[in-house]
Amino acid sequence: MKNLALIDKFIFILNSLFATLLLLSYLNYYVSPVTISFFAMISLIIPVLIAINILFLVYWLIRLKKQMFLSIFVLAIGYQYLTKLYTFKNKEVMLTDDVKIMSYNVRMFNLYKWINEKNVEEKMYDFINSKEPDILCIQEFHPSLKKGLKYPYEYIKISNENNHFGHAIFSKFKIINSGSLNFSKTGNNAIFADIVRNNDTVRVYNIHLESLNLNPKEDYFTQENSEKFKTRVQRAFKIQANQVSLILLHQEKITYKSIICGDFNNTAFSYIYHQLRTGKNDAFEVAGQGFGRTFDYKLPVRIDYILTDNRIIVNNFKTYDVKFSDHFPIMARLDF
C-alpha cells in the first residue's frame, strides 16, 4: 500500500471490501437460511460480486500491481461459482436410444392472459410436441388445458380446491408408482413418478419450491419496496429450506437412480440448490452453453434445473428461448 498513489489506495480499499463480501457469500452453500438469513440474501448478488472482482483484477493487471492477487485469490476459491454463472461446454451427443426429459413452468398455459397474445396454449402444445420429450415435467399445470398433450402415462396432482392448479409428469414409459409430498400451506409442491424403461427404474421428481414473488416490472430500489422485498425473500428462503429437507428425506428411501427437475425459485448460488445438487450432476453445467437463463427477468437468471444421478450420462442440454410463459423450457438428453 505504501507505494500506491492515493487513488489506488482508495480503489484497493474498495477492492478489499468487495473481496470480503464475495468470500462471505461462499459460506451460503453451507449455512441454512433457517439459521442465518444473511447468507441467503447475499447469494442473490453473487454474480454481481464476481463481476466486480473481475473488474478489479483487470484494473490491477493493466497497472501491473501485485494487488491483483487479492482478486485472483477470491475468484480462484470460488471457481465452482463461475461455472454456474456461464458455461462454454455445449455438449452434443445425439443417440437414438437416449431419453429426452423436459421441465417447463407453463404458468397455467396462460389461462389468465398474462401474455397478451392469441392461442398461447396451442403454441405451447405445438412447441412441446415438436421437441418430443419422452418425459415431461410441468409446473403450474392446469388440468383443463391438457388436451394438446398425448402421453400414455401420466401423474397429475392438483394442489387444492382453491388454487385449481398443480404439477404433472407425463411419460412415454410406464409409471409403476407415483405420489406427492404435499407441501403444507402453499400452492407449491413436489411430486414423483417411478418410471421403467428397459427393465431399469428411475425416480423422477418434479418440484416447485416456494416463490420469491419477483415482479420484473417492479422497482425494488425504493426504500419501501426494498424492505418489503427483504422480508418476503427471507421468509421464502426459510420455507424453501424446509421443503428441500422433505425432498431429501423422501429421496433417501430409494436405492435406484433419481432425477430432480423443476422450478427451484432460487439461483445456483443458493443453499437450497447446493443441498439438492449434492450427489448429482447439473445437466446445464455438464452440457449447456451460455448463461442458461430460464426466467424472463432483466438479468440472466437461472432458476429451473434438471439434476441427474451421477450414474446417468448427460448427452445434451438446451434452454429454449420461447416466450409463452414467464419461464423458458429446458430439456436434457440422458443415457440411463
Stockholm file with secondary structure:
# STOCKHOLM 1.0

chainA/1-336         MKNLALIDKFIFILNSLFATLLLLSYLNYYVSPVTISFFAMISLIIPVLIAINILFLVYWLIRLKKQMFLSIFVLAIGYQYLTKLYTFKNKEVMLTDDVKIMSYNVRMFNLYKWINEKNVEEKMYDFINSKEPDILCIQEFHPSLKKGLKYPYEYIKISNENNHFGHAIFSKFKIINSGSLNFSKTGNNAIFADIVRNNDTVRVYNIHLESLNLNPKEDYFTQENSEKFKTRVQRAFKIQANQVSLILLHQEKITYKSIICGDFNNTAFSYIYHQLRTGKNDAFEVAGQGFGRTFDYKLPVRIDYILTDNRIIVNNFKTYDVKFSDHFPIMARLDF
#=GR chainA/1-336 SS CTTSCHHHHHHHHHHHHHHHHHHHHGGGGGSCTTTCHHHHHHHTTHHHHHHHHHHHHHHHHHHTCTTHHHHHHHHHHTHHHHHHHCBCCCCBCCCTTCEEEEEEECGGGGTTCSSCSTTHHHHHHHHHHHHCCSEEEEEEECGGGCTTCCCSEEEEEECCTTTCCEEEEEESSEEEEEEECCCTTSSCEEEEEEEEETTEEEEEEEEECCCCCCCTTSCTTSHHHHHHHHHHHHHHHHHHHHHHHHHHHHHTTCCSEEEEEEECSSCTTSHHHHHHHTTEEEHHHHHCCBTCCCBCSSSCBCCEEEEEETTSEEEEEEECCCCSSSBCCEEEEEEC
#=GC SS_cons         CTTSCHHHHHHHHHHHHHHHHHHHHGGGGGSCTTTCHHHHHHHTTHHHHHHHHHHHHHHHHHHTCTTHHHHHHHHHHTHHHHHHHCBCCCCBCCCTTCEEEEEEECGGGGTTCSSCSTTHHHHHHHHHHHHCCSEEEEEEECGGGCTTCCCSEEEEEECCTTTCCEEEEEESSEEEEEEECCCTTSSCEEEEEEEEETTEEEEEEEEECCCCCCCTTSCTTSHHHHHHHHHHHHHHHHHHHHHHHHHHHHHTTCCSEEEEEEECSSCTTSHHHHHHHTTEEEHHHHHCCBTCCCBCSSSCBCCEEEEEETTSEEEEEEECCCCSSSBCCEEEEEEC
//
